[in-house]
Amino acid sequence: MGLLKDILYEWHAQNRVSKFIIIASLVLVIFAYLPTLQFDYVTQDQWRAFRYPVNFQLYTERFRACSEGVFDFYTLTGRPLVWVPECIEHTFVESISDFKYFRPVALFIVLSTVIFLGFSLSNMVGFAAGVVTASVFVMAPGYSFMYLQSMPALMVLLSIIFSSISYILLRNNLKKDSVKTLRLLLPLVLFILACLSYPIYAFVVIPLILVDFGFDINTHLKDRLRILFISISFYLFCSIVYYVIVKLLQATINITKSLGDGSYEFAVELNFETLVSRIMELIDYFSIMPVTNYSLFLGFSLCFLLLFSVVPTWINSKDKKNRLQVFFGQSLLYFVLAVILLLASVSPWLFSKMPSISTRHLVSWYLFFSITSVGVVYIIAKSYLRQHFHRVLPFILIVILMPVSFVQHRLSILEVLTSGVEIQTMRSRLNIWINNNGWENQRFLLIIHPLANRLAGTDDLISDYNDNAVLSLSKNKVSVPWFVRALINETSLKNKFEIISCGLNYQSCVEVNLLDENKIVVSYANGHETITSSQKPFVINFSKITHNPVDPLILVKSPPPVPIVKATSRHILYGPEGLFYSKNPGWHASSPSVYPQKLTIDLRDIKQLNSLSFLPQDGNYQRMPNNMIINISKDGNTWEKVALFENVCKSTPIYEWHKVPLLESVDSQYVQIEILNNCGDPDLLTLKGLKIE
């Protein structure tokens, strides 16, 4: 509450012009993002709200499913707090139009960021100019990308507020005659909260420290260096505490999820050659990146680095003896510190295993550019144009903020337009499919995702170094089935079918899932390669809305007969249909399982049987069948016992195939596996894969 009182006091201390500038800045931010409140659209991560099965209808069911699905992942990646707003959104969103109720929340956070961040800059350029600076920053590509994600990125946006407040409290403490340790506790907690939400955004404290050092020219250089050193040391210590907390979290909870290729893994990459390579990549990117949401000319970012190094030192040295020596010495110091600290500000990416860099990793650099653009004008006017200083605020509002706001307004329109065209393309094709009774005779949907990122004719309207206004299916193929479910939920087929994703598997996965009349199967391809499928798909081609359209070649070939598997029971939707394809999450018997449980397999023809192999569910070896009776039949009615499998669980390694040979080969069309118990789990019997050879 003390900080809010300080902000209110600062507001009341402003003159009329300054108050007008503050209000105008907030209005321009609202104007820049106004299209996002006026139209329905869905960004990449928001499609996850439609990933839940048809039986997850209650709010509590969706929230629980969301939290169970993402908590492990975000903890593994060092962001254990980021999931909460996303799961709140998933709880209440049932259709695309529901997203609009949450977007004002994200915009409120943006406006709050402008106030808190502007206040943190008030000792450098004043509160009004600080608000203008913060307004420019919240329209930078790295920040606007997260705003457009709305609730899934709400904690990411909040992390900047946490970090800003942390730095305000730390700086106020350091500028007192004596530093009290207890007063450092709250800045530490706030920064760690920011890191637990999104560490790369939490590191905006570093450019704040840098520009505070650079533009606070009324404080002696020695005192500024002391504050800079203590501040960096403090946040280095906080970062170590954050690292330890995450590692302890990971050690104390039972995490079974995998991070795939490891690019999101929470780990420190210290390989020297890798670090040098990534530093060179950062330097190359810095030299060509735009400093805001539009580009002026190549290398403009380097001009900002030079302006930061030269302008404050030239002004600071004007009354010094040997002015040129002082100027060049301090300029070199500023330049070296800026390079080191700007690299440090992206250290969460620099020391990670993330592959390529993107604008959201560089949010600290955009903050540096925003502050430098305003700060340089401010101190020049304050030093050399004092008689015209009252015109500085209107000047930076008109010359710096207004163009950025108008450009962002256009980009916001482009964002909602891109998403709208993508949604309407899917909607119109699905309407044709429904009108042709495709849900009865063509339940295989093939989505041709675009290789081009943007709509045809829009590439020239946005910078290559901007991740916004992209087609979600061009970036996030995993969202394809969720996209389909969201649009089907708008029709009379809502909640009548389970949407199954087969990815790039156009044969076995499609075939086995189409055996169930309650399933619609979705696969995707880029359309540049010949697609061989066992079923004729209904094609929805998104490449046609880009500048790189393709017409896919589809060959339909009849597959060999697929074994039909039936079980005496199933848990929710987890039936045995995908056992012969090791389809996750596998078959689940009813819970708690009552034995014996039976799996009956129709091989579709008489075949020679030599062995059976069993694959346990990922991470749940104890649920696999242990003791089993094997029966065979040639007509499906009369059964003959041919084997007793005992202690299958003792086979090693435990999470691979457990192959059990028959004593002698037999011929049969029908096989019955009578399961007597599992490997120790008291509640569930599960199986991921089955082979009969």
C-alpha positions in Angstrom: 0.0 0.0 0.0 2.9 2.3 0.7 4.0 2.1 -3.0 0.5 3.0 -4.2 0.5 6.0 -1.9 3.8 7.0 -3.4 2.4 6.7 -6.9 -0.7 8.8 -6.0 1.6 11.4 -4.4 3.6 11.5 -7.6 0.4 11.9 -9.6 -0.8 14.8 -7.5 2.6 16.5 -7.8 2.4 16.6 -11.6 1.4 19.8 -13.4 -1.5 19.9 -15.8 0.6 19.1 -18.9 2.2 16.1 -17.2 -1.1 14.8 -16.1 -2.4 15.2 -19.6 0.6 13.3 -21.0 0.0 10.4 -18.5 -3.6 10.1 -19.4 -2.9 10.5 -23.1 -0.3 7.7 -22.9 -2.8 5.3 -21.3 -5.4 6.2 -23.9 -2.9 5.5 -26.7 -2.1 2.1 -25.2 -5.8 1.3 -25.1 -6.2 2.5 -28.7 -3.2 0.4 -29.8 -4.9 -2.8 -28.5 -8.5 -1.8 -29.0 -9.1 -4.3 -31.9 -8.3 -7.2 -29.6 -11.3 -6.3 -27.5 -13.7 -5.8 -30.4 -13.3 -9.1 -32.4 -13.2 -12.8 -31.7 -9.8 -14.4 -32.3 -7.7 -17.2 -30.9 -3.9 -17.1 -30.6 -1.5 -20.1 -30.7 -1.6 -21.2 -27.0 -5.3 -20.5 -26.5 -6.4 -23.5 -28.6 -5.3 -25.6 -25.6 -8.6 -24.6 -24.0 -10.4 -27.1 -26.3 -8.2 -30.1 -25.6 -10.5 -31.8 -23.1 -12.6 -34.9 -23.9 -16.3 -34.7 -24.3 -17.0 -36.0 -20.8 -15.2 -33.1 -19.2 -18.2 -30.8 -18.9 -18.0 -29.6 -15.3 -15.9 -26.5 -14.5 -14.1 -28.4 -11.8 -13.3 -31.3 -14.1 -11.7 -29.0 -16.7 -9.7 -27.1 -14.0 -8.4 -30.3 -12.5 -7.5 -31.7 -15.9 -5.7 -28.5 -16.9 -3.7 -28.3 -13.7 -2.8 -32.0 -13.8 -1.8 -31.6 -17.4 0.5 -28.6 -17.2 1.8 -28.3 -13.6 4.5 -30.9 -14.2 5.6 -29.4 -17.5 5.9 -25.9 -16.2 7.7 -27.1 -13.1 10.2 -29.0 -15.2 10.8 -25.8 -17.2 11.3 -23.6 -14.2 7.9 -21.7 -14.4 5.7 -23.4 -11.8 3.4 -20.4 -11.3 2.6 -19.6 -14.9 -0.2 -22.1 -15.4 -2.8 -20.7 -13.0 -4.5 -18.0 -15.2 -4.4 -20.4 -18.2 -6.3 -23.0 -16.2 -8.8 -20.4 -15.0 -9.5 -19.6 -18.7 -9.8 -23.3 -19.6 -12.3 -23.7 -16.8 -14.8 -21.2 -18.2 -14.1 -21.1 -22.0 -16.5 -23.3 -23.9 -16.5 -21.5 -27.3 -14.3 -19.1 -29.2 -16.5 -16.2 -28.3 -15.8 -16.8 -24.5 -12.2 -15.6 -24.8 -13.4 -11.9 -25.0 -14.4 -11.9 -21.4 -10.8 -12.4 -20.3 -9.0 -10.0 -22.6 -9.9 -6.9 -20.5 -8.0 -8.5 -17.7 -4.9 -8.8 -19.8 -5.2 -5.2 -20.9 -5.7 -4.1 -17.3 -2.3 -5.8 -16.5 -0.7 -3.9 -19.4 -2.0 -0.5 -18.1 -0.8 -1.4 -14.6 2.6 -2.2 -16.0 2.7 1.2 -17.6 2.0 2.8 -14.2 4.4 0.7 -12.1 7.2 0.7 -14.7 6.7 4.4 -15.4 7.0 5.1 -11.6 10.2 3.0 -11.5 11.7 5.4 -14.1 10.5 8.6 -12.4 13.8 9.4 -10.7 15.5 9.2 -14.1 13.1 11.1 -16.4 10.2 12.0 -14.2 6.9 10.3 -13.8 5.2 11.5 -16.9 8.1 10.7 -19.2 8.4 7.4 -17.4 4.8 6.6 -18.3 5.5 7.5 -21.9 8.5 5.2 -21.9 6.6 2.3 -20.4 3.8 2.9 -22.9 6.3 2.5 -25.8 7.7 -0.6 -24.2 4.3 -2.4 -23.8 3.9 -2.2 -27.6 7.3 -3.7 -28.4 7.1 -7.0 -30.3 8.4 -9.1 -27.4 5.8 -7.8 -25.0 2.8 -7.5 -27.4 3.3 -11.2 -28.3 2.5 -12.2 -24.7 -0.4 -9.7 -24.3 -2.0 -11.3 -27.4 -1.8 -14.7 -25.7 -4.1 -13.3 -23.0 -4.7 -15.5 -19.9 -2.1 -18.2 -20.8 0.5 -15.4 -20.5 -1.0 -13.4 -17.7 1.6 -14.4 -15.2 4.3 -13.6 -17.7 2.9 -10.0 -17.9 2.7 -9.9 -14.1 6.3 -10.9 -13.8 7.4 -7.5 -15.1 5.2 -5.7 -12.5 6.8 -7.9 -9.8 10.3 -7.1 -11.0 9.6 -3.4 -11.4 8.3 -3.2 -7.8 11.2 -5.3 -6.6 13.7 -2.8 -8.2 11.8 0.3 -6.8 12.1 -1.1 -3.3 15.7 -2.2 -3.7 16.8 1.2 -5.2 15.0 3.1 -2.4 16.8 1.0 0.2 20.2 1.4 -1.5 19.9 5.2 -1.6 19.4 5.4 2.1 22.4 6.1 4.4 22.3 2.5 5.7 21.0 -0.7 4.1 18.7 -2.8 6.3 18.7 -6.5 5.6 15.0 -6.9 6.4 14.1 -4.4 3.8 15.8 -6.6 1.2 13.4 -9.5 1.9 10.4 -8.1 -0.1 12.4 -7.2 -3.2 13.9 -10.7 -3.1 10.5 -12.4 -2.8 9.0 -10.3 -5.6 11.8 -11.1 -7.9 11.7 -14.8 -7.2 7.9 -14.7 -7.8 8.6 -13.1 -11.2 11.2 -15.8 -12.0 8.8 -18.5 -11.0 6.4 -17.0 -13.5 8.7 -16.3 -16.4 12.4 -15.7 -15.7 13.3 -14.0 -19.0 10.7 -11.3 -18.2 11.8 -11.1 -14.6 15.3 -10.0 -15.8 13.9 -6.6 -16.9 15.5 -5.4 -13.7 18.9 -5.5 -15.4 18.1 -2.8 -18.0 16.5 -0.8 -15.2 19.7 -1.0 -13.2 21.7 -0.1 -16.3 19.7 2.9 -17.4 19.4 4.1 -13.8 23.2 4.1 -13.7 23.4 5.8 -17.1 20.9 8.6 -16.8 21.2 9.5 -13.1 23.9 12.0 -14.0 23.4 14.1 -10.9 24.8 11.3 -8.7 28.5 10.9 -8.4 29.9 8.1 -10.7 31.4 6.3 -7.7 28.1 6.1 -5.9 26.3 5.0 -9.1 28.9 2.2 -9.6 28.4 1.1 -6.0 24.6 0.9 -6.4 25.0 -0.9 -9.7 27.4 -3.5 -8.3 25.2 -4.1 -5.2 22.0 -4.3 -7.3 23.5 -6.8 -9.8 25.0 -8.9 -6.9 21.6 -8.9 -5.2 19.7 -10.1 -8.2 22.4 -12.7 -8.9 21.9 -14.0 -5.4 18.1 -14.0 -6.0 18.6 -16.0 -9.2 20.6 -18.6 -7.3 17.8 -18.8 -4.7 15.2 -19.2 -7.5 17.3 -22.0 -9.1 17.5 -23.9 -5.8 13.8 -23.5 -5.2 12.9 -24.9 -8.6 15.3 -27.8 -8.2 13.8 -28.6 -4.7 10.3 -28.4 -6.2 11.3 -30.9 -9.0 12.9 -33.2 -6.4 9.9 -33.3 -4.1 7.0 -33.9 -6.5 6.4 -37.0 -8.6 7.0 -35.8 -12.2 6.5 -38.4 -15.0 6.3 -36.1 -18.0 9.0 -35.9 -20.6 10.3 -32.7 -22.3 10.9 -34.3 -25.6 14.1 -33.0 -27.2 15.0 -31.2 -23.9 14.9 -27.7 -25.4 12.5 -26.6 -22.5 14.5 -28.3 -19.8 15.4 -26.2 -16.7 19.1 -26.7 -16.8 22.2 -24.5 -17.1 24.2 -24.9 -20.3 27.8 -24.1 -19.6 29.6 -25.6 -22.6 32.1 -22.9 -23.7 31.7 -23.4 -27.5 27.9 -23.4 -27.2 28.0 -20.2 -25.1 30.3 -18.4 -27.6 28.0 -19.5 -30.5 24.9 -18.2 -28.7 26.6 -14.9 -27.8 27.5 -14.4 -31.5 23.9 -15.2 -32.4 22.7 -12.5 -29.9 25.2 -10.0 -31.3 24.0 -10.7 -34.9 20.4 -10.4 -33.9 21.0 -7.2 -31.9 22.7 -5.5 -34.9 19.7 -6.0 -37.2 16.6 -6.1 -34.9 14.1 -3.2 -34.9 14.0 -1.2 -31.7 10.2 -1.1 -31.6 7.2 -2.5 -33.5 8.4 -1.0 -36.8 11.8 -0.8 -38.6 13.5 2.4 -39.7 16.9 1.1 -41.0 19.3 -1.7 -40.5 21.6 -1.2 -37.5 19.3 1.3 -35.8 19.7 -0.7 -32.5 23.5 0.0 -32.6 22.7 3.8 -32.6 20.8 3.4 -29.3 23.8 1.6 -27.8 26.0 4.5 -28.9 23.5 7.2 -27.7 23.4 5.6 -24.3 27.2 5.5 -24.1 27.8 9.0 -25.4 25.0 11.4 -24.5 25.0 11.1 -20.7 28.8 11.1 -20.5 29.1 14.2 -22.7 26.6 16.1 -20.5 28.2 14.7 -17.3 31.7 15.8 -18.4 30.8 19.4 -19.4 32.2 21.0 -16.2 35.2 18.7 -15.9 38.9 19.4 -16.5 40.3 17.3 -19.4 36.7 16.9 -20.6 37.6 14.8 -23.6 39.6 12.3 -21.5 36.7 12.0 -19.0 34.2 11.8 -21.9 36.0 9.0 -23.7 36.8 7.1 -20.5 33.3 7.2 -19.2 31.8 6.4 -22.7 34.0 3.3 -22.9 32.8 2.3 -19.4 29.2 2.9 -20.3 29.6 0.9 -23.5 31.3 -2.1 -21.9 28.7 -2.1 -19.0 25.8 -1.9 -21.5 27.1 -4.8 -23.6 27.7 -7.0 -20.5 24.4 -6.2 -18.8 22.4 -6.5 -22.0 23.8 -10.0 -22.5 23.1 -10.7 -18.8 19.5 -9.6 -19.2 18.9 -12.5 -21.7 20.9 -15.0 -19.7 17.8 -17.3 -19.1 17.9 -17.9 -22.8 21.7 -17.7 -23.1 22.3 -20.5 -20.6 19.3 -22.6 -21.6 18.9 -25.3 -24.2 16.3 -23.3 -26.2 17.1 -23.5 -29.9 16.6 -20.2 -31.8 16.0 -16.9 -30.2 12.7 -15.0 -30.7 11.3 -11.6 -29.7 9.8 -12.7 -26.4 13.4 -13.6 -25.2 14.5 -10.0 -25.8 12.0 -8.1 -23.8 14.8 -6.6 -21.7 16.4 -5.2 -24.8 13.2 -3.6 -25.9 12.9 -2.0 -22.5 16.5 -0.6 -22.9 15.6 0.8 -26.3 12.4 2.4 -25.0 14.1 4.1 -22.0 17.0 5.2 -24.1 14.8 6.8 -26.8 13.0 8.9 -24.2 15.9 9.3 -21.7 18.3 10.8 -24.3 15.8 13.4 -25.4 14.9 14.2 -21.8 18.5 14.8 -20.5 19.5 16.8 -23.7 16.5 19.1 -23.3 17.1 19.4 -19.5 20.7 20.3 -20.1 20.6 22.5 -23.2 17.0 23.6 -23.8 15.8 24.6 -20.4 13.8 27.5 -21.6 11.9 25.0 -23.9 11.9 22.1 -21.4 8.1 22.3 -21.0 7.7 21.2 -24.6 9.7 18.0 -24.1 6.8 15.9 -22.9 4.5 16.8 -25.7 7.4 16.2 -28.1 8.1 12.7 -26.9 4.4 11.9 -26.9 3.9 13.0 -30.5 7.2 11.9 -32.0 7.9 8.7 -30.1 4.7 7.3 -28.6 2.0 8.2 -31.1 3.7 6.5 -34.2 4.3 3.3 -32.1 0.6 3.4 -31.0 -0.7 3.8 -34.5 1.5 1.0 -35.8 0.4 -1.3 -33.0 -3.2 -0.5 -33.7 -2.6 -1.7 -37.3 -0.8 -4.8 -36.1 -3.7 -5.6 -33.7 -6.1 -5.4 -36.6 -3.8 -7.7 -38.5 -3.7 -10.1 -35.6 -7.4 -10.5 -35.3 -7.8 -10.6 -39.1 -5.3 -13.4 -39.4 -7.0 -15.5 -36.7 -10.4 -14.7 -38.1 -9.6 -15.9 -41.6 -8.0 -19.0 -40.2 -11.1 -19.8 -38.1 -13.5 -19.0 -40.9 -11.6 -21.3 -43.3 -12.0 -24.2 -40.9 -15.6 -23.3 -40.1 -16.7 -23.1 -43.8 -15.0 -26.5 -44.6 -16.5 -28.2 -41.6 -20.0 -26.9 -42.6 -19.6 -28.5 -46.0 -18.4 -31.8 -44.3 -21.4 -31.8 -41.9 -23.9 -31.0 -44.8 -22.5 -34.0 -46.7 -22.9 -36.2 -43.6 -19.2 -36.6 -43.3 -19.6 -37.6 -39.6 -21.2 -40.8 -40.9 -19.2 -41.7 -44.0 -16.0 -39.7 -43.9 -14.8 -39.4 -40.3 -11.1 -38.9 -41.3 -10.2 -35.2 -41.5 -6.8 -34.3 -43.1 -5.6 -30.8 -42.3 -3.0 -29.3 -44.7 -1.1 -26.9 -42.4 0.6 -23.9 -44.1 4.3 -23.7 -44.4 4.1 -19.9 -44.8 3.5 -18.2 -41.5 1.1 -15.4 -42.6 -1.9 -14.7 -44.8 -1.2 -14.0 -48.5 -0.5 -10.3 -49.0 0.4 -9.5 -45.4 4.1 -10.3 -45.3 5.0 -6.7 -46.2 2.8 -5.3 -43.5 4.9 -6.6 -40.6 8.6 -7.0 -39.8 10.3 -10.3 -40.1 11.4 -9.8 -36.5 7.9 -9.8 -35.1 6.2 -13.0 -34.0 2.7 -11.7 -34.1 -0.1 -12.1 -36.8 1.0 -15.6 -37.7 -1.3 -18.5 -38.6 -1.5 -20.6 -35.5 -1.5 -23.9 -37.5 1.8 -22.8 -39.1 3.5 -22.7 -35.7 1.7 -25.1 -33.5 0.7 -28.4 -35.2 -0.3 -30.0 -32.0 -3.3 -27.6 -31.8 -4.9 -29.1 -34.9 -7.4 -31.5 -33.0 -8.2 -28.7 -30.5 -9.0 -26.4 -33.4 -11.3 -28.9 -34.9 -13.0 -29.6 -31.6 -13.6 -25.9 -31.0 -15.4 -25.5 -34.4 -17.3 -28.7 -34.1 -18.6 -27.5 -30.7 -20.3 -24.7 -32.6 -22.5 -27.3 -34.5 -25.1 -29.9 -33.7 -22.3 -32.4 -33.3 -21.1 -30.8 -30.1 -20.0 -33.4 -27.5 -21.2 -36.3 -29.7 -17.7 -37.5 -30.9 -14.3 -37.9 -29.5 -11.7 -36.1 -31.5 -8.6 -38.2 -32.0 -5.2 -36.8 -33.2 -3.2 -39.2 -35.4 -0.6 -36.6 -36.3 1.5 -37.8 -39.3 0.3 -41.4 -39.0 -2.2 -41.8 -41.9 -2.3 -45.6 -41.8 -2.5 -47.6 -38.6 -3.7 -44.9 -36.2 -6.4 -43.8 -38.5 -7.5 -47.3 -39.2 -7.8 -48.4 -35.6 -9.6 -45.3 -34.4 -12.2 -45.4 -37.2 -13.3 -48.7 -35.9 -15.1 -46.8 -33.1 -18.1 -45.0 -34.6 -17.9 -42.4 -31.8 -14.5 -41.0 -33.0 -13.5 -38.4 -35.5 -9.9 -38.8 -36.6 -7.7 -35.8 -37.4 -4.2 -35.9 -39.1 -2.1 -33.1 -40.6 0.5 -32.7 -43.4 2.2 -29.9 -45.2 1.0 -31.2 -48.6 4.4 -31.2 -50.3 4.8 -35.0 -50.0 2.7 -37.8 -51.3 0.2 -38.9 -48.6 -0.6 -42.6 -48.5 -3.6 -43.3 -46.4 -5.8 -46.3 -45.6 -8.9 -44.1 -45.8 -10.1 -41.3 -48.0 -9.8 -38.1 -46.0 -11.9 -34.9 -46.0 -9.2 -32.3 -46.7 -9.1 -28.9 -45.1 -6.3 -27.0 -46.9 -5.0 -24.0 -45.0 -2.1 -23.5 -47.5 -4.5 -21.8 -49.9 -4.9 -18.8 -47.7 -1.1 -18.1 -47.9 1.2 -17.1 -50.7 2.4 -20.7 -51.0 -0.6 -22.9 -51.8 -0.3 -26.6 -52.5 -2.6 -29.3 -53.7 -1.6 -32.5 -51.9 -1.4 -35.9 -53.7 -3.3 -38.5 -51.7 -3.1 -42.2 -52.4 -5.7 -44.4 -50.8 -4.5 -48.0 -50.2 -6.5 -50.7 -48.4 -4.6 -51.8 -45.4 -4.4 -55.4 -44.1 -7.2 -56.3 -41.7 -6.8 -54.8 -38.3 -7.3 -57.0 -35.3 -10.4 -56.2 -33.3 -9.9 -56.0 -29.5 -12.6 -56.0 -26.9 -12.3 -55.8 -23.2 -14.6 -56.7 -20.3 -14.3 -53.2 -19.0 -12.8 -49.8 -19.6 -12.1 -46.7 -17.5 -13.8 -43.6 -19.0 -12.7 -43.4 -22.6 -9.5 -45.5 -22.4 -10.6 -48.5 -24.4 -8.4 -51.3 -25.9 -8.8 -50.2 -29.6 -5.2 -48.9 -29.9 -3.3 -51.7 -28.2 -1.9 -53.1 -31.4 -0.5 -49.6 -32.2 0.9 -48.8 -28.7 -1.4 -45.8 -28.6 -1.2 -43.6 -25.5 -2.4 -43.7 -22.9 -3.4 -47.3 -23.5 -6.2 -49.5 -22.3 -7.5 -48.8 -18.7 -9.8 -51.4 -17.1 -12.5 -50.0 -14.8 -11.3 -48.6 -11.5 -10.9 -50.3 -9.0 -10.2 -53.3 -11.2 -12.0 -56.5 -10.4 -10.3 -59.7 -11.6 -10.3 -61.6 -13.8 -10.3 -59.0 -16.7 -10.5 -60.3 -20.2 -9.1 -59.0 -23.6 -10.7 -60.8 -26.6 -8.9 -60.4 -29.9 -10.2 -61.2 -33.4 -7.2 -61.5 -35.7 -9.5 -61.4 -38.7 -8.0 -64.6 -40.1 -6.5 -67.8 -38.8 -2.8 -67.1 -38.0 0.1 -69.0 -36.4 0.8 -67.8 -32.8 4.3 -68.1 -31.3 4.4 -65.5 -28.6 2.7 -62.6 -26.9 4.3 -59.3 -26.0 3.1 -56.7 -23.5 4.1 -53.0 -23.2 3.3 -51.2 -19.9 1.7 -47.7 -19.8 4.3 -45.0 -19.7 5.5 -44.4 -16.1 3.0 -47.0 -14.7 4.8 -50.3 -14.8 2.9 -51.5 -11.7 -0.4 -51.4 -13.6 0.6 -54.0 -16.2 -0.9 -57.5 -16.3 1.2 -60.0 -14.4 -0.4 -63.5 -14.3 -2.6 -64.5 -17.3 -4.3 -67.4 -18.9 -4.2 -67.6 -22.7 -7.1 -69.2 -24.5 -7.6 -69.6 -28.2 -10.6 -70.3 -30.5 -11.3 -70.8 -34.2 -14.9 -69.6 -34.0 -15.0 -67.2 -31.1 -17.3 -69.4 -29.1 -15.4 -72.5 -28.0 -12.2 -71.7 -26.1 -9.1 -73.9 -25.4 -6.5 -73.0 -22.8 -3.0 -73.1 -24.3 -0.8 -71.3 -21.8 -0.4 -69.8 -18.3 1.8 -66.8 -18.1 3.2 -66.1 -14.6 5.3 -63.2 -13.2 5.4 -61.3 -16.5 6.4 -58.3 -14.4 9.8 -59.7 -13.6 11.0 -59.3 -17.2 13.5 -56.5 -17.6 13.9 -53.7 -18.5 10.5 -52.9 -17.0 9.3 -50.2 -19.3 10.0 -52.0 -22.6 8.2 -54.9 -24.3 7.7 -58.0 -22.2 7.8 -60.9 -24.6 6.5 -64.3 -23.5 6.8 -67.3 -25.8 4.2 -70.1 -26.1 5.5 -73.6 -25.4 4.5 -74.5 -28.9 3.0 -72.8 -31.9 -0.7 -72.8 -32.4 -3.1 -71.7 -35.1 -6.1 -69.6 -34.2 -8.2 -66.6 -35.3 -9.4 -65.6 -31.8 -7.2 -65.1 -28.7 -8.5 -64.4 -25.2 -6.2 -63.1 -22.5 -7.6 -63.7 -19.0 -5.8 -61.4 -16.7 -5.6 -62.6 -13.1 -3.8 -59.7 -11.5 -1.4 -56.8 -12.2 2.1 -55.9 -11.1 1.0 -54.3 -7.8 -1.1 -51.2 -8.3 -4.1 -51.4 -6.0 -6.5 -49.5 -8.2 -5.8 -49.7 -12.0 -5.0 -52.3 -14.6 -3.6 -50.7 -17.7 -1.7 -51.8 -20.9 -0.2 -49.6 -23.6 0.7 -52.1 -26.3 0.1 -55.7 -27.4 1.8 -57.9 -30.0 0.8 -61.4 -31.1 3.4 -63.0 -33.3 
